[in-house]
Amino acid sequence: MYWLKNFVNWIFKRKVITINDYIETPKEDLPIDEAFVKNFKAKGGIFIYVDKIRDLPDVFQTIVSQEGEDTLVFGHNISLEELFLSDFPDYFTADDQQATHFLTDCEYLVAEEGSVMFSSRQLGQKRLDELPSKLIVVAKISQIVATLMDAMGGLNLQTFLHARPNNIRTLRAFMPQDKDSIFCENCYRTTYLILLEDLNTNE
């Protein structure tokens, strides 16, 4: 009966398999703003949240002062430049070839990729690799979308309201990539993202 005793012991030592072993516990999805920030920072992006407009000049000065006296900022967006130009006129240049930083807004922030989408409204007809090596992007929370498809859908919707922009480009890399990276053909730019609350009137 020794063999029977061993057989019984083997049965009871086996793991009892239940239906729960075949059910994968679903992962809790992050809100799209948190997902964007997580993915953006994971790729080397520098994220700065600002909830008061009056804090923008201090944030801007902190960013540009890191480069010392050689810092020069170029941008296409006049209304954005006006937020800083009166306080820091010496930092701005009209020559994009001399600029160390490019100050701009963007079209969308894509949560699933942690990427930043631009168009001709920000870039003109330039490629990403023709921009200065450092970007200062000012965006609003409402510009965060879940997927690249959502971003493209938003641009298509604008066709009914305004002329649809062209030269649509998405920056996905914010630090140097390994040669085998899927982003190896996507140029990287050191990117400071200043994220603002929408409709914030606190001064």
Backbone bond lengths (Angstrom), bond angles and torsions (degrees), N, CA, C in turn:
res aa  C-N    CA-C-N  psi(-1)  N-CA   C-N-CA  omega(-1)  CA-C   N-CA-C  phi
1 M - - - 1.472 - - 1.537 111.70 -
2 Y 1.334 114.88 0.53 1.468 118.39 -178.57 1.528 110.90 -60.84
3 W 1.363 114.46 -39.48 1.466 117.89 -179.58 1.523 112.16 -64.65
4 L 1.359 116.50 -32.74 1.459 121.02 179.55 1.527 110.56 -68.88
5 K 1.314 116.11 -39.39 1.465 120.45 178.71 1.530 110.58 -62.82
6 N 1.333 115.59 -43.50 1.470 119.27 178.83 1.522 111.82 -64.77
7 F 1.335 115.91 -38.56 1.460 120.44 179.80 1.531 111.13 -63.32
8 V 1.334 116.67 -42.50 1.472 121.87 178.89 1.522 110.37 -63.94
9 N 1.339 116.35 -43.40 1.463 119.82 179.23 1.524 111.03 -62.07
10 W 1.339 116.75 -38.80 1.468 121.56 179.99 1.521 110.77 -65.30
11 I 1.329 117.15 -39.85 1.461 121.83 179.02 1.514 110.65 -60.78
12 F 1.318 117.54 -45.85 1.453 120.77 -174.61 1.522 112.74 -77.05
13 K 1.339 116.28 -19.54 1.460 118.98 177.62 1.522 111.80 -82.33
14 R 1.343 117.63 -16.66 1.461 119.77 179.87 1.521 111.29 -68.51
15 K 1.326 113.95 146.41 1.466 119.22 177.30 1.518 109.20 -69.88
16 V 1.301 116.28 132.46 1.457 120.80 176.09 1.525 108.29 -79.58
17 I 1.318 116.83 119.43 1.457 122.00 -178.01 1.524 109.01 -91.34
18 T 1.301 115.44 126.80 1.459 120.88 179.99 1.524 108.99 -119.38
19 I 1.319 115.20 173.24 1.461 120.15 179.65 1.515 111.63 -61.44
20 N 1.350 117.56 -26.40 1.461 121.45 -179.29 1.514 112.59 -65.70
21 D 1.340 116.08 -23.58 1.461 119.10 178.56 1.524 111.74 -68.43
22 Y 1.301 116.99 -19.34 1.458 120.73 -178.12 1.519 112.30 -102.86
23 I 1.318 116.60 -0.89 1.453 120.58 -179.13 1.522 108.79 -103.05
24 E 1.336 116.85 119.82 1.459 121.28 178.16 1.519 109.03 -83.38
25 T 1.318 115.06 126.32 1.449 119.49 178.93 1.527 108.85 -66.49
26 P 1.304 118.17 122.18 1.465 119.53 -177.44 1.522 111.42 -66.36
27 K 1.350 115.69 142.00 1.452 120.04 177.52 1.521 109.25 -81.63
28 E 1.302 113.64 138.75 1.462 118.38 -179.70 1.524 109.45 -74.65
29 D 1.328 116.79 121.88 1.449 120.85 -179.13 1.526 110.02 -74.41
30 L 1.341 114.96 137.17 1.451 119.88 175.96 1.522 109.27 -77.42
31 P 1.330 118.05 150.27 1.470 119.42 169.15 1.523 108.80 -56.25
32 I 1.338 117.28 150.69 1.456 118.41 -171.58 1.529 112.80 -64.11
33 D 1.333 118.62 -29.63 1.460 118.59 178.33 1.527 110.86 -68.24
34 E 1.334 117.10 -41.03 1.459 120.35 177.75 1.525 111.09 -68.63
35 A 1.330 116.62 -37.69 1.464 120.48 178.49 1.524 110.43 -64.20
36 F 1.331 116.36 -41.66 1.459 118.59 178.54 1.522 111.07 -61.38
37 V 1.326 116.46 -50.18 1.464 120.12 -177.40 1.532 110.53 -59.25
38 K 1.311 117.19 -43.53 1.461 121.42 179.97 1.527 110.94 -60.59
39 N 1.326 117.66 -48.05 1.459 121.17 -177.35 1.526 112.23 -71.98
40 F 1.313 116.31 -37.04 1.471 121.00 177.79 1.527 110.74 -62.57
41 K 1.315 117.06 -46.92 1.458 120.78 -179.20 1.523 111.52 -69.33
42 A 1.335 116.99 -33.68 1.458 120.17 179.10 1.526 111.73 -63.31
43 K 1.331 116.70 -25.73 1.464 121.01 179.43 1.524 112.38 -93.26
44 G 1.327 116.00 6.83 1.462 119.40 176.60 1.504 115.38 99.32
45 G 1.342 117.86 1.68 1.454 120.25 177.87 1.516 111.57 -68.52
46 I 1.325 115.93 149.24 1.472 121.69 -179.53 1.527 107.44 -105.56
47 F 1.316 115.40 112.90 1.462 121.32 -172.13 1.522 110.53 -103.35
48 I 1.348 115.20 131.44 1.467 121.36 179.01 1.523 108.16 -133.02
49 Y 1.316 116.61 118.34 1.463 120.75 178.57 1.524 109.02 -96.29
50 V 1.328 116.23 130.61 1.463 121.75 -179.74 1.524 108.12 -126.97
51 D 1.310 116.80 121.44 1.466 119.07 -179.16 1.526 113.03 -103.27
52 K 1.335 116.77 -3.18 1.462 120.10 177.97 1.526 108.82 -131.42
53 I 1.322 115.97 126.61 1.453 121.41 -179.30 1.529 111.19 -56.09
54 R 1.308 116.45 -35.35 1.467 119.21 -176.53 1.524 113.28 -65.09
55 D 1.346 116.79 -16.69 1.460 120.06 178.96 1.528 112.97 -84.06
56 L 1.329 117.29 -10.86 1.467 120.35 -176.58 1.527 114.25 -57.86
57 P 1.336 119.98 -46.03 1.468 118.75 -179.71 1.532 112.92 -59.30
58 D 1.325 117.33 -39.00 1.467 119.65 179.23 1.522 111.36 -65.29
59 V 1.331 116.01 -40.37 1.463 120.14 178.18 1.521 110.27 -64.69
60 F 1.332 115.91 -44.94 1.466 120.82 178.89 1.522 111.14 -59.09
61 Q 1.331 116.49 -46.45 1.461 120.37 -179.34 1.524 111.39 -62.12
62 T 1.324 117.32 -39.95 1.464 120.78 178.75 1.520 111.16 -60.91
63 I 1.329 116.61 -41.14 1.463 120.68 -178.87 1.522 111.24 -66.80
64 V 1.327 116.22 -52.76 1.463 119.17 -173.32 1.525 112.61 -73.26
65 S 1.330 117.50 -27.36 1.461 119.36 -178.27 1.521 112.40 -70.92
66 Q 1.323 117.55 -15.43 1.457 120.64 178.00 1.523 112.04 -64.49
67 E 1.328 116.84 -24.01 1.466 121.48 -179.66 1.523 112.54 -91.56
68 G 1.328 116.54 -4.62 1.456 119.76 179.71 1.511 113.02 76.29
69 E 1.319 116.02 -153.70 1.458 121.37 -173.54 1.527 113.06 -73.11
70 D 1.313 117.60 -12.93 1.469 120.33 -177.33 1.524 113.17 -83.94
71 T 1.311 118.11 -0.29 1.460 121.08 -176.74 1.523 111.84 -70.16
72 L 1.338 115.43 130.21 1.453 121.58 173.22 1.530 107.84 -136.24
73 V 1.322 116.20 133.86 1.461 122.26 -174.77 1.525 109.76 -114.84
74 F 1.323 115.16 134.47 1.462 121.71 178.28 1.521 108.49 -123.95
75 G 1.339 117.11 148.04 1.455 120.04 177.01 1.519 111.39 -160.05
76 H 1.353 115.23 161.02 1.458 121.82 177.27 1.527 112.23 -99.51
77 N 1.334 116.42 -21.26 1.460 121.31 -170.97 1.531 109.96 -90.73
78 I 1.323 115.99 103.74 1.469 120.43 -174.96 1.518 111.48 -63.92
79 S 1.335 117.47 -44.06 1.467 119.92 -178.43 1.528 111.18 -63.57
80 L 1.320 117.82 -32.15 1.458 121.65 177.71 1.528 110.25 -72.35
81 E 1.311 116.66 -42.43 1.460 120.35 179.00 1.526 111.29 -61.81
82 E 1.335 116.30 -35.58 1.458 119.98 -177.10 1.532 112.84 -63.53
83 L 1.325 116.45 -20.37 1.467 119.70 177.26 1.520 111.96 -67.44
84 F 1.338 116.15 -22.32 1.471 120.36 -173.77 1.527 113.86 -124.79
85 L 1.317 117.04 -20.75 1.461 120.42 -170.23 1.518 113.32 -61.35
86 S 1.323 117.52 -40.21 1.465 119.41 -177.03 1.528 111.80 -67.03
87 D 1.329 117.72 -32.59 1.458 121.34 -179.41 1.531 112.58 -85.09
88 F 1.340 116.29 -29.49 1.458 120.00 -174.46 1.527 111.72 -133.67
89 P 1.334 117.87 57.93 1.476 119.70 -176.08 1.533 113.10 -62.75
90 D 1.318 117.19 -30.87 1.465 120.05 -175.61 1.523 112.88 -72.26
91 Y 1.331 117.09 -14.13 1.462 119.84 -179.04 1.531 112.37 -83.67
92 F 1.327 117.95 -16.07 1.460 120.21 -170.63 1.530 112.07 -98.34
93 T 1.323 114.39 145.23 1.454 121.83 177.79 1.529 109.61 -138.13
94 A 1.328 115.44 151.11 1.465 120.18 175.48 1.522 111.22 -92.26
95 D 1.322 116.84 -1.76 1.461 122.39 -177.63 1.530 109.88 -102.51
96 D 1.336 116.67 104.94 1.462 118.99 -177.68 1.525 112.49 -69.17
97 Q 1.328 117.58 -16.61 1.460 119.98 178.86 1.536 111.45 -75.70
98 Q 1.315 117.11 -25.72 1.460 121.52 178.99 1.528 112.36 -90.39
99 A 1.320 116.88 -17.94 1.466 121.06 -172.00 1.521 112.23 -67.58
100 T 1.329 115.05 142.26 1.469 121.51 172.85 1.527 110.82 -96.11
101 H 1.350 116.92 -21.98 1.458 122.49 -177.74 1.534 109.87 -131.55
102 F 1.310 115.45 147.41 1.465 121.81 174.20 1.519 107.83 -116.20
103 L 1.334 116.46 117.55 1.462 122.58 179.35 1.525 108.26 -94.53
104 T 1.329 116.73 126.60 1.456 119.16 -174.44 1.520 111.94 -157.34
105 D 1.327 115.33 164.19 1.453 120.28 165.21 1.532 106.07 -96.46
106 C 1.312 118.59 -162.06 1.461 121.28 178.96 1.525 108.48 -152.29
107 E 1.319 116.53 175.74 1.462 120.44 176.17 1.530 110.47 -86.56
108 Y 1.331 115.91 -55.38 1.463 120.42 -177.13 1.524 110.69 -147.26
109 L 1.324 114.67 157.71 1.468 123.60 169.94 1.523 106.05 -112.25
110 V 1.328 117.20 122.97 1.465 121.46 -172.60 1.518 109.94 -101.80
111 A 1.328 115.75 114.84 1.465 121.03 -171.97 1.520 112.98 -65.50
112 E 1.327 118.45 -44.62 1.464 120.49 -173.53 1.525 112.27 -63.94
113 E 1.336 117.22 -26.46 1.456 121.67 -179.64 1.520 112.89 -106.12
114 G 1.323 116.86 -16.88 1.457 118.83 -170.91 1.512 110.94 65.40
115 S 1.336 117.08 31.90 1.460 121.57 -173.37 1.528 111.69 -108.18
116 V 1.332 114.81 167.61 1.458 121.87 -178.99 1.524 108.27 -122.02
117 M 1.334 116.26 124.84 1.464 120.83 -178.69 1.520 110.37 -100.16
118 F 1.335 114.61 131.49 1.457 122.27 176.40 1.517 109.40 -119.20
119 S 1.334 115.52 169.05 1.464 120.97 174.62 1.518 108.24 -145.73
120 S 1.319 114.75 -170.72 1.460 120.00 179.12 1.526 111.94 -62.15
121 R 1.318 117.41 -20.58 1.465 119.22 178.74 1.519 111.37 -66.59
122 Q 1.311 116.52 -28.48 1.465 120.35 177.57 1.535 112.46 -101.10
123 L 1.327 116.82 -38.23 1.460 121.20 -170.14 1.520 113.86 -99.67
124 G 1.338 118.06 -12.05 1.451 118.06 -167.28 1.525 107.10 65.46
125 Q 1.309 116.87 -125.76 1.471 120.51 176.35 1.528 111.92 -113.73
126 K 1.328 116.30 19.50 1.460 120.34 179.44 1.520 111.31 -78.66
127 R 1.333 115.29 151.24 1.463 121.56 169.80 1.521 108.83 -84.91
128 L 1.318 116.14 163.98 1.468 119.99 179.44 1.525 111.65 -61.72
129 D 1.342 116.60 -35.11 1.458 118.88 -177.97 1.527 112.99 -77.19
130 E 1.326 116.80 -1.06 1.459 120.85 175.36 1.530 111.95 -97.84
131 L 1.308 116.34 -1.03 1.463 120.84 179.24 1.522 110.40 -84.51
132 P 1.350 117.46 160.66 1.463 119.13 170.55 1.531 111.16 -54.94
133 S 1.306 117.02 159.85 1.466 121.15 -172.76 1.521 113.82 -71.16
134 K 1.327 117.48 -15.05 1.460 121.28 -178.88 1.531 109.65 -125.96
135 L 1.325 115.34 132.25 1.457 121.09 179.36 1.523 110.25 -113.10
136 I 1.322 115.23 141.16 1.470 121.79 169.76 1.526 105.48 -116.85
137 V 1.317 116.08 107.61 1.464 121.47 -175.40 1.525 108.83 -106.95
138 V 1.315 116.50 125.30 1.462 121.86 176.81 1.525 107.33 -107.46
139 A 1.336 116.19 121.18 1.468 120.74 -176.71 1.523 109.57 -138.75
140 K 1.343 114.80 169.61 1.455 121.41 178.82 1.531 109.82 -115.36
141 I 1.318 115.70 156.53 1.457 121.15 -178.24 1.529 111.05 -57.84
142 S 1.328 117.46 -34.65 1.467 120.47 -178.20 1.522 112.87 -66.39
143 Q 1.325 118.14 -11.68 1.459 121.67 179.38 1.529 112.39 -86.12
144 I 1.319 117.38 -3.75 1.461 120.36 177.81 1.526 109.31 -80.36
145 V 1.314 116.01 126.92 1.466 121.83 175.96 1.523 108.55 -124.76
146 A 1.316 116.18 161.29 1.461 120.17 -174.22 1.520 113.05 -72.15
147 T 1.336 116.69 -46.05 1.460 120.28 -171.78 1.520 111.43 -132.53
148 L 1.325 114.91 165.72 1.456 120.24 175.84 1.524 110.63 -62.86
149 M 1.318 117.11 -34.41 1.466 121.13 177.69 1.524 110.61 -62.97
150 D 1.344 116.88 -38.65 1.462 120.12 176.92 1.527 111.05 -63.01
151 A 1.323 115.48 -40.05 1.463 119.92 179.52 1.522 110.94 -64.58
152 M 1.330 116.92 -44.67 1.457 120.22 178.97 1.527 110.78 -65.22
153 G 1.336 115.90 -36.87 1.459 119.56 176.59 1.512 111.55 -62.78
154 G 1.332 116.61 -38.39 1.456 120.52 177.39 1.513 112.19 -64.06
155 L 1.326 116.36 -39.57 1.469 119.65 177.20 1.521 111.22 -66.57
156 N 1.328 115.89 -39.65 1.463 119.11 178.75 1.523 111.38 -64.21
157 L 1.338 116.21 -36.82 1.456 120.35 178.60 1.524 111.17 -63.40
158 Q 1.321 115.80 -32.96 1.460 119.76 -179.68 1.525 111.94 -66.09
159 T 1.328 115.79 -19.83 1.464 119.99 179.19 1.518 110.97 -58.56
160 F 1.338 116.85 -31.61 1.466 120.79 -177.97 1.533 111.16 -79.37
161 L 1.325 116.52 -17.35 1.456 120.14 -177.31 1.525 112.21 -106.20
162 H 1.316 115.93 -39.92 1.457 121.48 -178.26 1.531 107.95 -140.69
163 A 1.291 114.99 176.91 1.461 119.06 174.41 1.527 108.86 -68.78
164 R 1.313 115.98 130.91 1.460 119.97 -179.26 1.521 109.82 -68.27
165 P 1.341 118.25 130.75 1.459 119.76 179.27 1.527 111.28 -69.87
166 N 1.323 116.05 159.88 1.455 120.54 173.77 1.533 109.75 -117.29
167 N 1.303 116.75 -164.53 1.467 122.05 -178.52 1.536 111.23 50.36
168 I 1.316 116.10 48.96 1.467 121.14 -178.19 1.527 109.23 -78.75
169 R 1.311 115.98 121.76 1.466 121.28 -177.44 1.522 109.30 -136.77
170 T 1.318 115.01 144.57 1.459 120.53 -178.04 1.519 109.72 -120.09
171 L 1.323 116.25 121.42 1.464 121.73 178.64 1.521 108.47 -89.06
172 R 1.330 115.64 118.82 1.463 120.96 -175.94 1.524 113.58 -114.92
173 A 1.309 117.60 -9.60 1.464 120.63 -175.19 1.521 109.67 -124.03
174 F 1.325 115.68 128.85 1.463 120.89 -175.83 1.525 112.55 -120.73
175 M 1.331 115.84 7.11 1.454 122.01 173.22 1.530 107.11 -154.18
176 P 1.343 117.85 162.85 1.464 119.38 -178.04 1.521 111.39 -55.82
177 Q 1.334 115.90 142.35 1.455 121.76 -177.74 1.522 110.66 -108.55
178 D 1.340 116.11 151.57 1.451 120.31 172.37 1.512 109.96 -64.80
179 K 1.336 116.73 157.37 1.455 120.60 -177.00 1.525 112.75 -61.22
180 D 1.336 116.28 -30.66 1.457 118.52 -178.15 1.522 112.72 -91.25
181 S 1.334 116.68 9.71 1.462 120.35 -179.72 1.521 110.38 -69.35
182 I 1.318 116.30 148.06 1.460 119.74 176.29 1.522 111.02 -68.65
183 F 1.351 116.56 -12.34 1.459 120.35 179.37 1.523 111.43 -101.35
184 C 1.337 118.23 15.96 1.457 120.49 -172.95 1.523 112.54 -60.87
185 E 1.337 117.87 -25.53 1.454 120.16 179.73 1.521 111.65 -98.95
186 N 1.316 116.82 4.30 1.455 120.79 177.16 1.524 107.36 -103.96
187 C 1.343 117.31 113.21 1.458 119.49 -176.91 1.520 109.81 -59.94
188 Y 1.317 115.84 149.35 1.460 118.57 177.51 1.518 109.54 -102.00
189 R 1.307 116.07 153.19 1.450 123.27 173.57 1.523 107.98 -138.84
190 T 1.327 115.77 132.69 1.460 119.58 172.35 1.519 106.91 -62.31
191 T 1.327 116.38 120.29 1.467 119.89 -169.70 1.521 111.77 -125.60
192 Y 1.314 115.12 120.36 1.467 122.70 172.44 1.525 106.90 -97.76
193 L 1.306 116.30 117.60 1.462 120.12 178.29 1.519 109.32 -106.28
194 I 1.328 115.57 116.83 1.463 121.47 175.74 1.522 107.04 -99.56
195 L 1.318 116.18 111.98 1.465 120.80 -176.21 1.518 110.21 -102.39
196 L 1.334 115.44 125.42 1.456 122.37 -177.14 1.519 111.61 -108.86
197 E 1.299 115.46 149.84 1.457 120.40 168.67 1.534 108.18 -70.75
198 D 1.328 116.54 144.25 1.452 120.33 173.72 1.525 110.00 -75.40
199 L 1.325 115.49 149.90 1.466 121.21 174.16 1.524 112.38 58.84
200 N 1.328 116.38 29.52 1.453 119.32 179.85 1.524 108.29 -90.64
201 T 1.300 115.08 118.93 1.475 119.37 -178.38 1.515 112.67 -111.35
202 N 1.351 116.89 8.86 1.466 119.26 179.38 1.520 110.25 -66.35
203 E 1.266 117.17 127.38 1.468 121.18 179.82 1.522 110.92 -111.94
